[in-house]
Structure formats: C-alpha cells, structure tokens
Amino acid sequence: MGDIERLQLRISDADRHQVAEILRQAAGEGRLDFEELDERLEATYQAKTYADLVPITVDLPVEGGANASAAVAAAAQAQQTPGALDVEPERHLAILGGFERKGVWTVPPAMSIVAVLGGADLDLRRATFAATSCELTVTAVMGGVNLVVPPDVRVIFSMASVLGGHNDDKGNATASADAPTLVIKGLCLMGGVNVSRKARKELGGA
C-alpha cells in the first residue's frame, strides 16, 4: 500500500486524541492562540481520514523537531497509537429510568449514553481521564444528561438539537490549553445536555 493510499484510511478515536494532544502542546508553547486551538480541535474531531489530519498539523513541530504531519503519516503507516490507558468504551441506557456515575472513576476515551424518557447524571469532580480526550456520544429523546465538570476540563459540543439543546454554564474560560477535553456529540430530541462547573473534590473529601 502506497503513502497516498495509507493517508486515505479511516482514522480511529485514538488518532484524533493524538493530534489533539499535539495541538494542546503547541498551544501551551505559545505556537497557537486559544482561537486557533479551538478551530483546529474542532477540525480534528470532524476528521475522517489521515489525510484530513495533515493540514491541521502541517505547521507544527513535535518532539525532536520533526514536522507533526510526518508523525500523522507515520501513524497512518503503523495504524496504531499508544499512550491512552487500556480502558474499554462504555455504553449506558437510561430508558424510563436513570443512570448515575460519581465518585472516583476513570473516564474512558469513548462513552455513549442513550436517555429516553429518562436521565443520566455524571460527576467528573473525582474522575480521571484515561486519555487526554473523551468522546461522549449522547442520544437524548425526551430525556437529559447532566454533567458536573471541574472548571479545568475543556468541553466541546458537536451536537444536533431538535426542540432541545445543550448548555455549559461557565464555558472553557478557566480551562488551560493542555486540560483534559470532553467532546460531546449526538442528538437532543426534545431533550438536553447540561454542563455545570464546580470545583474538584479532593479524593479524601466528602
């Protein structure tokens, strides 16, 4: 398989997470401002192939001085990306009922919640991220998902809403460029997703 053919291969969530980490590191070094970071992160999570990732990183170096796009091409050839903890994706249903996750837990790289005439509550104040980014896919039909998120976690919405919506009460104003990122995707049909920001809880606290 030639290089061009490899670049046309579909990417995985792990590949997107790797590029997102390159972007956050570049922002932390002053190579990107916050507006550029948001634009490139959005493009990263919308990318489908390795070729889509190349323009996002073409002007950024990685460790050792190499071009970041070369790292993307290498990932296309290897088709594997180390770095995330080995945590399986999670799928949860809240149909005519509820689902709750709080306390000390690990946020997997991918998680999906279906809430139909029900609701889900996730508290991330004691949680740790298995990867630098988590993709949360929500289907809320006459139901909802409520998340309590620390101020230092970045939240990016990429949702469709029909007679519903989503809200982040304080936004990413206090999240640093290298903060963990929660990407929320999916559909709200007469339902919604609400994000509230509260300070982290200490592991030994109440």
Secondary structure by P-SEA (a helix, b strand, c coil): ccaaaaaaccccaaaaaaaaaaaaaaaaaccccaaaaaaaaaaaaacccccccccccccccccccccaaaaaaaaaaaccccccccccbbbbbbcccccccccccccccbbbbbbcccbbbbbcccccccccbbbbbbbbcccbbbbbccccbbbbbbcccccccccccccccccccccbbbbbbbbbcccbbbbbbbcccccccc
